[in-house]
Amino acid sequence: IVWLPCGDRPGTALAVVSPRRFTYGYRVRGGQSQLTALALSPHDRLFALCVVSEQEGQTTMNLRAPVLVTLDRRLGCQVITTDEQPVHMELPKRSSQLRKSA
């Protein structure tokens, strides 16, 4: 879990994780219109991060509304996936419970 700082609001940040660390084959499916704020070029590389929260004593990540960040220009926006992803997927309590990446 890392802090993703807001570029124009000092002191504001989101707790985020890479969903690929915890779920095999996670893909973001959504409409192009949601990416307008990023003004993507063909050479941009996107990285998906999921917001972490506490729900009823469990640490969860939101796979339904990931934050997409351009690695080169460091711009980001949150999108809503068009497929059925969980809003609250519980994170493992210990590193031994992590899924191995393929």
Biopython code that builds the backbone (N, CA, C, O; Angstrom):
import numpy as np
from Bio.PDB.StructureBuilder import StructureBuilder

atoms = [
    (1, "ILE", "N", (0.863, -1.174, 0.000)),
    (1, "ILE", "CA", (0.000, 0.000, 0.000)),
    (1, "ILE", "C", (0.901, 1.226, 0.000)),
    (1, "ILE", "O", (1.830, 1.333, 0.801)),
    (2, "VAL", "N", (0.611, 2.151, -0.913)),
    (2, "VAL", "CA", (1.375, 3.392, -1.003)),
    (2, "VAL", "C", (0.399, 4.566, -1.050)),
    (2, "VAL", "O", (-0.798, 4.390, -1.275)),
    (3, "TRP", "N", (0.931, 5.756, -0.835)),
    (3, "TRP", "CA", (0.130, 6.975, -0.906)),
    (3, "TRP", "C", (0.308, 7.608, -2.270)),
    (3, "TRP", "O", (1.435, 7.829, -2.714)),
    (4, "LEU", "N", (-0.800, 7.903, -2.940)),
    (4, "LEU", "CA", (-0.796, 8.601, -4.216)),
    (4, "LEU", "C", (-1.182, 10.049, -3.934)),
    (4, "LEU", "O", (-2.348, 10.336, -3.664)),
    (5, "PRO", "N", (-0.197, 10.982, -3.994)),
    (5, "PRO", "CA", (-0.501, 12.375, -3.662)),
    (5, "PRO", "C", (-1.248, 13.092, -4.774)),
    (5, "PRO", "O", (-1.095, 12.776, -5.953)),
    (6, "CYS", "N", (-2.045, 14.046, -4.381)),
    (6, "CYS", "CA", (-2.752, 14.908, -5.329)),
    (6, "CYS", "C", (-1.771, 15.984, -5.787)),
    (6, "CYS", "O", (-1.107, 16.621, -4.969)),
    (7, "GLY", "N", (-1.687, 16.178, -7.100)),
    (7, "GLY", "CA", (-0.724, 17.131, -7.642)),
    (7, "GLY", "C", (-1.023, 18.583, -7.348)),
    (7, "GLY", "O", (-0.099, 19.392, -7.266)),
    (8, "ASP", "N", (-2.297, 18.942, -7.186)),
    (8, "ASP", "CA", (-2.621, 20.347, -6.972)),
    (8, "ASP", "C", (-3.229, 20.634, -5.598)),
    (8, "ASP", "O", (-3.692, 21.748, -5.351)),
    (9, "ARG", "N", (-3.233, 19.648, -4.707)),
    (9, "ARG", "CA", (-3.722, 19.850, -3.337)),
    (9, "ARG", "C", (-2.727, 19.262, -2.346)),
    (9, "ARG", "O", (-2.838, 18.091, -1.982)),
    (10, "PRO", "N", (-1.766, 20.050, -1.911)),
    (10, "PRO", "CA", (-0.782, 19.542, -0.961)),
    (10, "PRO", "C", (-1.468, 18.974, 0.289)),
    (10, "PRO", "O", (-2.420, 19.554, 0.810)),
    (11, "GLY", "N", (-0.971, 17.852, 0.746)),
    (11, "GLY", "CA", (-1.529, 17.236, 1.948)),
    (11, "GLY", "C", (-2.691, 16.291, 1.672)),
    (11, "GLY", "O", (-3.207, 15.666, 2.598)),
    (12, "THR", "N", (-3.115, 16.175, 0.399)),
    (12, "THR", "CA", (-4.200, 15.267, 0.031)),
    (12, "THR", "C", (-3.612, 14.083, -0.725)),
    (12, "THR", "O", (-2.840, 14.259, -1.668)),
    (13, "ALA", "N", (-3.985, 12.865, -0.301)),
    (13, "ALA", "CA", (-3.469, 11.657, -0.947)),
    (13, "ALA", "C", (-4.459, 10.513, -0.761)),
    (13, "ALA", "O", (-5.281, 10.527, 0.155)),
    (14, "LEU", "N", (-4.367, 9.527, -1.643)),
    (14, "LEU", "CA", (-5.175, 8.312, -1.556)),
    (14, "LEU", "C", (-4.272, 7.127, -1.260)),
    (14, "LEU", "O", (-3.160, 7.053, -1.782)),
    (15, "ALA", "N", (-4.728, 6.208, -0.438)),
    (15, "ALA", "CA", (-4.024, 4.944, -0.235)),
    (15, "ALA", "C", (-4.391, 4.053, -1.408)),
    (15, "ALA", "O", (-5.573, 3.835, -1.673)),
    (16, "VAL", "N", (-3.387, 3.533, -2.119)),
    (16, "VAL", "CA", (-3.629, 2.725, -3.315)),
    (16, "VAL", "C", (-2.717, 1.498, -3.336)),
    (16, "VAL", "O", (-1.691, 1.451, -2.656)),
    (17, "VAL", "N", (-3.120, 0.509, -4.135)),
    (17, "VAL", "CA", (-2.297, -0.677, -4.392)),
    (17, "VAL", "C", (-2.411, -1.026, -5.870)),
    (17, "VAL", "O", (-3.347, -0.604, -6.549)),
    (18, "SER", "N", (-1.453, -1.796, -6.357)),
    (18, "SER", "CA", (-1.556, -2.350, -7.696)),
    (18, "SER", "C", (-2.455, -3.575, -7.615)),
    (18, "SER", "O", (-2.154, -4.500, -6.861)),
    (19, "PRO", "N", (-3.549, -3.609, -8.370)),
    (19, "PRO", "CA", (-4.449, -4.761, -8.304)),
    (19, "PRO", "C", (-3.790, -6.041, -8.803)),
    (19, "PRO", "O", (-4.187, -7.136, -8.405)),
    (20, "ARG", "N", (-2.810, -5.919, -9.651)),
    (20, "ARG", "CA", (-2.145, -7.099, -10.201)),
    (20, "ARG", "C", (-1.315, -7.839, -9.151)),
    (20, "ARG", "O", (-0.943, -8.995, -9.350)),
    (21, "ARG", "N", (-1.036, -7.188, -8.064)),
    (21, "ARG", "CA", (-0.310, -7.833, -6.964)),
    (21, "ARG", "C", (-1.209, -8.830, -6.234)),
    (21, "ARG", "O", (-0.720, -9.769, -5.606)),
    (22, "PHE", "N", (-2.512, -8.623, -6.318)),
    (22, "PHE", "CA", (-3.463, -9.431, -5.555)),
    (22, "PHE", "C", (-4.434, -10.234, -6.417)),
    (22, "PHE", "O", (-5.050, -11.179, -5.922)),
    (23, "THR", "N", (-4.585, -9.884, -7.685)),
    (23, "THR", "CA", (-5.528, -10.593, -8.560)),
    (23, "THR", "C", (-4.837, -10.937, -9.871)),
    (23, "THR", "O", (-4.182, -10.092, -10.481)),
    (24, "TYR", "N", (-4.986, -12.161, -10.290)),
    (24, "TYR", "CA", (-4.378, -12.605, -11.539)),
    (24, "TYR", "C", (-5.236, -12.143, -12.718)),
    (24, "TYR", "O", (-6.453, -12.327, -12.714)),
    (25, "GLY", "N", (-4.603, -11.547, -13.717)),
    (25, "GLY", "CA", (-5.299, -11.186, -14.942)),
    (25, "GLY", "C", (-6.253, -10.007, -14.846)),
    (25, "GLY", "O", (-7.151, -9.884, -15.679)),
    (26, "TYR", "N", (-6.087, -9.135, -13.855)),
    (26, "TYR", "CA", (-6.971, -7.970, -13.731)),
    (26, "TYR", "C", (-6.805, -7.069, -14.947)),
    (26, "TYR", "O", (-5.685, -6.734, -15.333)),
    (27, "ARG", "N", (-7.918, -6.681, -15.546)),
    (27, "ARG", "CA", (-7.924, -5.766, -16.681)),
    (27, "ARG", "C", (-8.994, -4.710, -16.458)),
    (27, "ARG", "O", (-10.054, -4.987, -15.896)),
    (28, "VAL", "N", (-8.703, -3.509, -16.901)),
    (28, "VAL", "CA", (-9.662, -2.410, -16.797)),
    (28, "VAL", "C", (-10.427, -2.344, -18.117)),
    (28, "VAL", "O", (-9.838, -2.162, -19.182)),
    (29, "ARG", "N", (-11.738, -2.492, -18.030)),
    (29, "ARG", "CA", (-12.584, -2.395, -19.210)),
    (29, "ARG", "C", (-13.501, -1.195, -19.026)),
    (29, "ARG", "O", (-14.280, -1.126, -18.075)),
    (30, "GLY", "N", (-13.394, -0.254, -19.952)),
    (30, "GLY", "CA", (-14.206, 0.947, -19.837)),
    (30, "GLY", "C", (-14.272, 1.685, -21.155)),
    (30, "GLY", "O", (-13.653, 1.295, -22.145)),
    (31, "GLY", "N", (-15.029, 2.747, -21.143)),
    (31, "GLY", "CA", (-15.198, 3.537, -22.354)),
    (31, "GLY", "C", (-14.089, 4.558, -22.545)),
    (31, "GLY", "O", (-13.529, 5.078, -21.580)),
    (32, "GLN", "N", (-13.785, 4.835, -23.801)),
    (32, "GLN", "CA", (-12.768, 5.826, -24.137)),
    (32, "GLN", "C", (-13.110, 7.214, -23.595)),
    (32, "GLN", "O", (-12.214, 7.990, -23.262)),
    (33, "SER", "N", (-14.399, 7.524, -23.507)),
    (33, "SER", "CA", (-14.813, 8.859, -23.053)),
    (33, "SER", "C", (-14.332, 9.145, -21.632)),
    (33, "SER", "O", (-14.146, 10.306, -21.269)),
    (34, "GLN", "N", (-14.130, 8.112, -20.832)),
    (34, "GLN", "CA", (-13.659, 8.307, -19.456)),
    (34, "GLN", "C", (-12.192, 8.740, -19.404)),
    (34, "GLN", "O", (-11.735, 9.271, -18.392)),
    (35, "LEU", "N", (-11.464, 8.515, -20.483)),
    (35, "LEU", "CA", (-10.034, 8.827, -20.515)),
    (35, "LEU", "C", (-9.726, 10.188, -21.117)),
    (35, "LEU", "O", (-8.558, 10.536, -21.290)),
    (36, "THR", "N", (-10.750, 10.958, -21.438)),
    (36, "THR", "CA", (-10.569, 12.261, -22.072)),
    (36, "THR", "C", (-9.645, 13.169, -21.262)),
    (36, "THR", "O", (-8.814, 13.874, -21.834)),
    (37, "ALA", "N", (-9.782, 13.159, -19.953)),
    (37, "ALA", "CA", (-8.973, 14.044, -19.098)),
    (37, "ALA", "C", (-7.480, 13.754, -19.215)),
    (37, "ALA", "O", (-6.659, 14.629, -18.941)),
    (38, "LEU", "N", (-7.118, 12.536, -19.620)),
    (38, "LEU", "CA", (-5.699, 12.177, -19.726)),
    (38, "LEU", "C", (-5.083, 12.593, -21.059)),
    (38, "LEU", "O", (-3.860, 12.597, -21.197)),
    (39, "ALA", "N", (-5.917, 12.942, -22.045)),
    (39, "ALA", "CA", (-5.429, 13.336, -23.370)),
    (39, "ALA", "C", (-4.330, 12.372, -23.832)),
    (39, "ALA", "O", (-3.202, 12.783, -24.104)),
    (40, "LEU", "N", (-4.674, 11.105, -23.915)),
    (40, "LEU", "CA", (-3.698, 10.058, -24.218)),
    (40, "LEU", "C", (-3.129, 10.173, -25.628)),
    (40, "LEU", "O", (-3.826, 10.533, -26.577)),
    (41, "SER", "N", (-1.848, 9.858, -25.730)),
    (41, "SER", "CA", (-1.206, 9.728, -27.034)),
    (41, "SER", "C", (-0.912, 8.241, -27.235)),
    (41, "SER", "O", (-0.956, 7.475, -26.272)),
    (42, "PRO", "N", (-0.617, 7.821, -28.452)),
    (42, "PRO", "CA", (-0.354, 6.398, -28.701)),
    (42, "PRO", "C", (0.835, 5.849, -27.914)),
    (42, "PRO", "O", (0.943, 4.638, -27.722)),
    (43, "HIS", "N", (1.719, 6.721, -27.460)),
    (43, "HIS", "CA", (2.927, 6.276, -26.756)),
    (43, "HIS", "C", (2.781, 6.252, -25.238)),
    (43, "HIS", "O", (3.687, 5.789, -24.544)),
    (44, "ASP", "N", (1.669, 6.737, -24.714)),
    (44, "ASP", "CA", (1.470, 6.770, -23.266)),
    (44, "ASP", "C", (1.353, 5.360, -22.694)),
    (44, "ASP", "O", (0.714, 4.486, -23.280)),
    (45, "ARG", "N", (1.979, 5.160, -21.548)),
    (45, "ARG", "CA", (1.862, 3.903, -20.807)),
    (45, "ARG", "C", (0.977, 4.170, -19.598)),
    (45, "ARG", "O", (1.226, 5.104, -18.835)),
    (46, "LEU", "N", (-0.066, 3.343, -19.420)),
    (46, "LEU", "CA", (-0.997, 3.497, -18.301)),
    (46, "LEU", "C", (-0.718, 2.466, -17.223)),
    (46, "LEU", "O", (-0.341, 1.329, -17.508)),
    (47, "PHE", "N", (-0.908, 2.880, -15.990)),
    (47, "PHE", "CA", (-0.754, 2.006, -14.836)),
    (47, "PHE", "C", (-2.038, 2.095, -14.026)),
    (47, "PHE", "O", (-2.522, 3.191, -13.745)),
    (48, "ALA", "N", (-2.588, 0.951, -13.653)),
    (48, "ALA", "CA", (-3.829, 0.916, -12.872)),
    (48, "ALA", "C", (-3.514, 0.769, -11.387)),
    (48, "ALA", "O", (-2.680, -0.048, -10.997)),
    (49, "LEU", "N", (-4.187, 1.566, -10.568)),
    (49, "LEU", "CA", (-4.087, 1.501, -9.112)),
    (49, "LEU", "C", (-5.495, 1.432, -8.539)),
    (49, "LEU", "O", (-6.425, 2.019, -9.091)),
    (50, "CYS", "N", (-5.648, 0.719, -7.439)),
    (50, "CYS", "CA", (-6.954, 0.618, -6.792)),
    (50, "CYS", "C", (-6.911, 1.305, -5.427)),
    (50, "CYS", "O", (-5.945, 1.170, -4.676)),
    (51, "VAL", "N", (-7.966, 2.034, -5.130)),
    (51, "VAL", "CA", (-8.078, 2.751, -3.868)),
    (51, "VAL", "C", (-8.333, 1.748, -2.738)),
    (51, "VAL", "O", (-9.158, 0.844, -2.863)),
    (52, "VAL", "N", (-7.616, 1.928, -1.652)),
    (52, "VAL", "CA", (-7.725, 1.059, -0.479)),
    (52, "VAL", "C", (-8.587, 1.756, 0.566)),
    (52, "VAL", "O", (-8.481, 2.966, 0.770)),
    (53, "SER", "N", (-9.439, 0.981, 1.223)),
    (53, "SER", "CA", (-10.261, 1.535, 2.302)),
    (53, "SER", "C", (-10.464, 0.479, 3.380)),
    (53, "SER", "O", (-10.090, -0.683, 3.219)),
    (54, "GLU", "N", (-11.055, 0.907, 4.463)),
    (54, "GLU", "CA", (-11.378, 0.017, 5.580)),
    (54, "GLU", "C", (-12.887, -0.168, 5.595)),
    (54, "GLU", "O", (-13.633, 0.808, 5.666)),
    (55, "GLN", "N", (-13.338, -1.417, 5.530)),
    (55, "GLN", "CA", (-14.767, -1.736, 5.534)),
    (55, "GLN", "C", (-15.033, -2.791, 6.602)),
    (55, "GLN", "O", (-14.591, -3.934, 6.479)),
    (56, "GLU", "N", (-15.748, -2.410, 7.634)),
    (56, "GLU", "CA", (-16.121, -3.332, 8.707)),
    (56, "GLU", "C", (-14.913, -4.093, 9.254)),
    (56, "GLU", "O", (-14.973, -5.307, 9.453)),
    (57, "GLY", "N", (-13.831, -3.379, 9.494)),
    (57, "GLY", "CA", (-12.631, -3.967, 10.071)),
    (57, "GLY", "C", (-11.747, -4.713, 9.087)),
    (57, "GLY", "O", (-10.744, -5.302, 9.490)),
    (58, "GLN", "N", (-12.092, -4.701, 7.814)),
    (58, "GLN", "CA", (-11.298, -5.367, 6.785)),
    (58, "GLN", "C", (-10.709, -4.323, 5.842)),
    (58, "GLN", "O", (-11.354, -3.324, 5.523)),
    (59, "THR", "N", (-9.476, -4.567, 5.402)),
    (59, "THR", "CA", (-8.855, -3.697, 4.423)),
    (59, "THR", "C", (-9.244, -4.214, 3.044)),
    (59, "THR", "O", (-9.017, -5.379, 2.720)),
    (60, "THR", "N", (-9.834, -3.331, 2.229)),
    (60, "THR", "CA", (-10.323, -3.725, 0.916)),
    (60, "THR", "C", (-9.779, -2.803, -0.164)),
    (60, "THR", "O", (-9.310, -1.699, 0.111)),
    (61, "MET", "N", (-9.854, -3.292, -1.419)),
    (61, "MET", "CA", (-9.516, -2.440, -2.561)),
    (61, "MET", "C", (-10.705, -2.427, -3.503)),
    (61, "MET", "O", (-11.459, -3.395, -3.590)),
    (62, "ASN", "N", (-10.858, -1.321, -4.203)),
    (62, "ASN", "CA", (-11.982, -1.106, -5.115)),
    (62, "ASN", "C", (-11.536, -1.421, -6.543)),
    (62, "ASN", "O", (-10.875, -0.605, -7.186)),
    (63, "LEU", "N", (-11.901, -2.611, -7.037)),
    (63, "LEU", "CA", (-11.557, -3.002, -8.401)),
    (63, "LEU", "C", (-12.500, -2.385, -9.433)),
    (63, "LEU", "O", (-12.182, -2.352, -10.622)),
    (64, "ARG", "N", (-13.640, -1.905, -8.993)),
    (64, "ARG", "CA", (-14.657, -1.352, -9.894)),
    (64, "ARG", "C", (-14.310, 0.061, -10.368)),
    (64, "ARG", "O", (-14.733, 0.470, -11.450)),
    (65, "ALA", "N", (-13.544, 0.808, -9.568)),
    (65, "ALA", "CA", (-13.223, 2.199, -9.921)),
    (65, "ALA", "C", (-11.724, 2.465, -9.756)),
    (65, "ALA", "O", (-11.323, 3.188, -8.844)),
    (66, "PRO", "N", (-10.892, 1.884, -10.634)),
    (66, "PRO", "CA", (-9.444, 2.090, -10.519)),
    (66, "PRO", "C", (-9.035, 3.509, -10.920)),
    (66, "PRO", "O", (-9.757, 4.214, -11.626)),
    (67, "VAL", "N", (-7.869, 3.892, -10.451)),
    (67, "VAL", "CA", (-7.244, 5.146, -10.865)),
    (67, "VAL", "C", (-6.219, 4.773, -11.931)),
    (67, "VAL", "O", (-5.342, 3.943, -11.694)),
    (68, "LEU", "N", (-6.334, 5.388, -13.098)),
    (68, "LEU", "CA", (-5.370, 5.152, -14.174)),
    (68, "LEU", "C", (-4.405, 6.320, -14.217)),
    (68, "LEU", "O", (-4.819, 7.479, -14.201)),
    (69, "VAL", "N", (-3.113, 6.012, -14.273)),
    (69, "VAL", "CA", (-2.068, 7.030, -14.241)),
    (69, "VAL", "C", (-1.168, 6.836, -15.453)),
    (69, "VAL", "O", (-0.742, 5.718, -15.745)),
    (70, "THR", "N", (-0.877, 7.937, -16.165)),
    (70, "THR", "CA", (0.104, 7.864, -17.253)),
    (70, "THR", "C", (1.483, 7.910, -16.603)),
    (70, "THR", "O", (1.789, 8.818, -15.830)),
    (71, "LEU", "N", (2.297, 6.934, -16.921)),
    (71, "LEU", "CA", (3.608, 6.852, -16.284)),
    (71, "LEU", "C", (4.546, 7.964, -16.720)),
    (71, "LEU", "O", (5.345, 8.445, -15.916)),
    (72, "ASP", "N", (4.466, 8.381, -17.971)),
    (72, "ASP", "CA", (5.389, 9.396, -18.471)),
    (72, "ASP", "C", (5.008, 10.821, -18.064)),
    (72, "ASP", "O", (5.869, 11.620, -17.698)),
    (73, "ARG", "N", (3.712, 11.129, -18.131)),
    (73, "ARG", "CA", (3.275, 12.495, -17.833)),
    (73, "ARG", "C", (2.726, 12.663, -16.427)),
    (73, "ARG", "O", (2.458, 13.785, -15.996)),
    (74, "ARG", "N", (2.556, 11.569, -15.714)),
    (74, "ARG", "CA", (2.079, 11.582, -14.325)),
    (74, "ARG", "C", (0.724, 12.275, -14.163)),
    (74, "ARG", "O", (0.512, 13.063, -13.241)),
    (75, "LEU", "N", (-0.174, 11.960, -15.078)),
    (75, "LEU", "CA", (-1.557, 12.425, -14.981)),
    (75, "LEU", "C", (-2.414, 11.224, -14.639)),
    (75, "LEU", "O", (-2.106, 10.100, -15.036)),
    (76, "GLY", "N", (-3.486, 11.456, -13.906)),
    (76, "GLY", "CA", (-4.342, 10.341, -13.543)),
    (76, "GLY", "C", (-5.803, 10.724, -13.491)),
    (76, "GLY", "O", (-6.154, 11.896, -13.352)),
    (77, "CYS", "N", (-6.655, 9.708, -13.606)),
    (77, "CYS", "CA", (-8.084, 9.909, -13.436)),
    (77, "CYS", "C", (-8.694, 8.590, -12.966)),
    (77, "CYS", "O", (-8.169, 7.512, -13.246)),
    (78, "GLN", "N", (-9.795, 8.696, -12.257)),
    (78, "GLN", "CA", (-10.502, 7.507, -11.800)),
    (78, "GLN", "C", (-11.582, 7.171, -12.818)),
    (78, "GLN", "O", (-12.285, 8.061, -13.298)),
    (79, "VAL", "N", (-11.717, 5.885, -13.149)),
    (79, "VAL", "CA", (-12.715, 5.433, -14.117)),
    (79, "VAL", "C", (-13.604, 4.373, -13.469)),
    (79, "VAL", "O", (-13.233, 3.753, -12.472)),
    (80, "ILE", "N", (-14.766, 4.182, -14.048)),
    (80, "ILE", "CA", (-15.680, 3.126, -13.611)),
    (80, "ILE", "C", (-15.637, 2.043, -14.681)),
    (80, "ILE", "O", (-15.891, 2.325, -15.853)),
    (81, "THR", "N", (-15.320, 0.810, -14.298)),
    (81, "THR", "CA", (-15.236, -0.270, -15.272)),
    (81, "THR", "C", (-16.627, -0.623, -15.795)),
    (81, "THR", "O", (-17.632, -0.436, -15.109)),
    (82, "THR", "N", (-16.662, -1.130, -17.011)),
    (82, "THR", "CA", (-17.941, -1.505, -17.608)),
    (82, "THR", "C", (-18.305, -2.957, -17.307)),
    (82, "THR", "O", (-19.425, -3.383, -17.589)),
    (83, "ASP", "N", (-17.371, -3.721, -16.739)),
    (83, "ASP", "CA", (-17.686, -5.093, -16.352)),
    (83, "ASP", "C", (-17.954, -5.141, -14.847)),
    (83, "ASP", "O", (-17.767, -4.147, -14.146)),
    (84, "GLU", "N", (-18.383, -6.272, -14.370)),
    (84, "GLU", "CA", (-18.753, -6.421, -12.956)),
    (84, "GLU", "C", (-17.530, -6.769, -12.106)),
    (84, "GLU", "O", (-17.193, -7.943, -11.946)),
    (85, "GLN", "N", (-16.884, -5.773, -11.576)),
    (85, "GLN", "CA", (-15.755, -5.938, -10.662)),
    (85, "GLN", "C", (-16.237, -5.624, -9.249)),
    (85, "GLN", "O", (-17.157, -4.824, -9.081)),
    (86, "PRO", "N", (-15.631, -6.241, -8.227)),
    (86, "PRO", "CA", (-16.060, -5.943, -6.859)),
    (86, "PRO", "C", (-15.630, -4.545, -6.411)),
    (86, "PRO", "O", (-14.540, -4.080, -6.745)),
    (87, "VAL", "N", (-16.491, -3.895, -5.664)),
    (87, "VAL", "CA", (-16.174, -2.595, -5.090)),
    (87, "VAL", "C", (-15.317, -2.765, -3.841)),
    (87, "VAL", "O", (-14.477, -1.915, -3.544)),
    (88, "HIS", "N", (-15.523, -3.850, -3.111)),
    (88, "HIS", "CA", (-14.769, -4.117, -1.886)),
    (88, "HIS", "C", (-14.193, -5.521, -1.925)),
    (88, "HIS", "O", (-14.829, -6.472, -1.470)),
    (89, "MET", "N", (-12.985, -5.655, -2.469)),
    (89, "MET", "CA", (-12.293, -6.947, -2.451)),
    (89, "MET", "C", (-11.316, -6.932, -1.291)),
    (89, "MET", "O", (-10.447, -6.064, -1.213)),
    (90, "GLU", "N", (-11.458, -7.889, -0.395)),
    (90, "GLU", "CA", (-10.612, -7.924, 0.801)),
    (90, "GLU", "C", (-9.165, -8.211, 0.429)),
    (90, "GLU", "O", (-8.881, -9.091, -0.383)),
    (91, "LEU", "N", (-8.254, -7.455, 1.035)),
    (91, "LEU", "CA", (-6.825, -7.692, 0.853)),
    (91, "LEU", "C", (-6.364, -8.731, 1.874)),
    (91, "LEU", "O", (-6.895, -8.791, 2.983)),
    (92, "PRO", "N", (-5.377, -9.548, 1.502)),
    (92, "PRO", "CA", (-4.865, -10.542, 2.447)),
    (92, "PRO", "C", (-4.256, -9.858, 3.666)),
    (92, "PRO", "O", (-3.727, -8.751, 3.572)),
    (93, "LYS", "N", (-4.338, -10.524, 4.793)),
    (93, "LYS", "CA", (-3.796, -9.965, 6.033)),
    (93, "LYS", "C", (-2.287, -10.163, 6.144)),
    (93, "LYS", "O", (-1.610, -9.376, 6.806)),
    (94, "ARG", "N", (-1.750, -11.209, 5.500)),
    (94, "ARG", "CA", (-0.319, -11.490, 5.547)),
    (94, "ARG", "C", (0.220, -11.670, 4.142)),
    (94, "ARG", "O", (-0.510, -12.059, 3.230)),
    (95, "SER", "N", (1.509, -11.382, 3.974)),
    (95, "SER", "CA", (2.122, -11.517, 2.652)),
    (95, "SER", "C", (2.119, -12.958, 2.172)),
    (95, "SER", "O", (2.188, -13.182, 0.964)),
    (96, "SER", "N", (2.044, -13.943, 3.050)),
    (96, "SER", "CA", (2.010, -15.337, 2.645)),
    (96, "SER", "C", (0.729, -15.687, 1.919)),
    (96, "SER", "O", (0.657, -16.731, 1.271)),
    (97, "GLN", "N", (-0.287, -14.836, 2.011)),
    (97, "GLN", "CA", (-1.559, -15.079, 1.350)),
    (97, "GLN", "C", (-1.626, -14.454, -0.042)),
    (97, "GLN", "O", (-2.637, -14.600, -0.728)),
    (98, "LEU", "N", (-0.579, -13.766, -0.468)),
    (98, "LEU", "CA", (-0.570, -13.095, -1.766)),
    (98, "LEU", "C", (-0.547, -14.126, -2.880)),
    (98, "LEU", "O", (0.077, -15.179, -2.752)),
    (99, "ARG", "N", (-1.227, -13.817, -3.966)),
    (99, "ARG", "CA", (-1.193, -14.675, -5.146)),
    (99, "ARG", "C", (0.139, -14.500, -5.856)),
    (99, "ARG", "O", (0.661, -13.389, -5.944)),
    (100, "LYS", "N", (0.672, -15.567, -6.349)),
    (100, "LYS", "CA", (1.892, -15.511, -7.143)),
    (100, "LYS", "C", (1.554, -14.993, -8.527)),
    (100, "LYS", "O", (0.573, -15.425, -9.132)),
    (101, "SER", "N", (2.365, -14.063, -9.037)),
    (101, "SER", "CA", (2.158, -13.544, -10.390)),
    (101, "SER", "C", (2.664, -14.549, -11.397)),
    (101, "SER", "O", (3.683, -15.205, -11.185)),
    (102, "ALA", "N", (1.943, -14.662, -12.493)),
    (102, "ALA", "CA", (2.376, -15.604, -13.552)),
    (102, "ALA", "C", (3.238, -14.893, -14.557)),
    (102, "ALA", "O", (3.700, -15.508, -15.519)),
]
sb = StructureBuilder()
sb.init_structure("model")
sb.init_model(0)
sb.init_chain("A")
sb.init_seg("    ")
for serial, (resi, resn, name, xyz) in enumerate(atoms, 1):
    if name == "N":
        sb.init_residue(resn, " ", resi, " ")
    sb.init_atom(name, np.array(xyz, "f"), 0.0, 1.0, " ", f" {name:<3s}", serial, name[0])
structure = sb.get_structure()
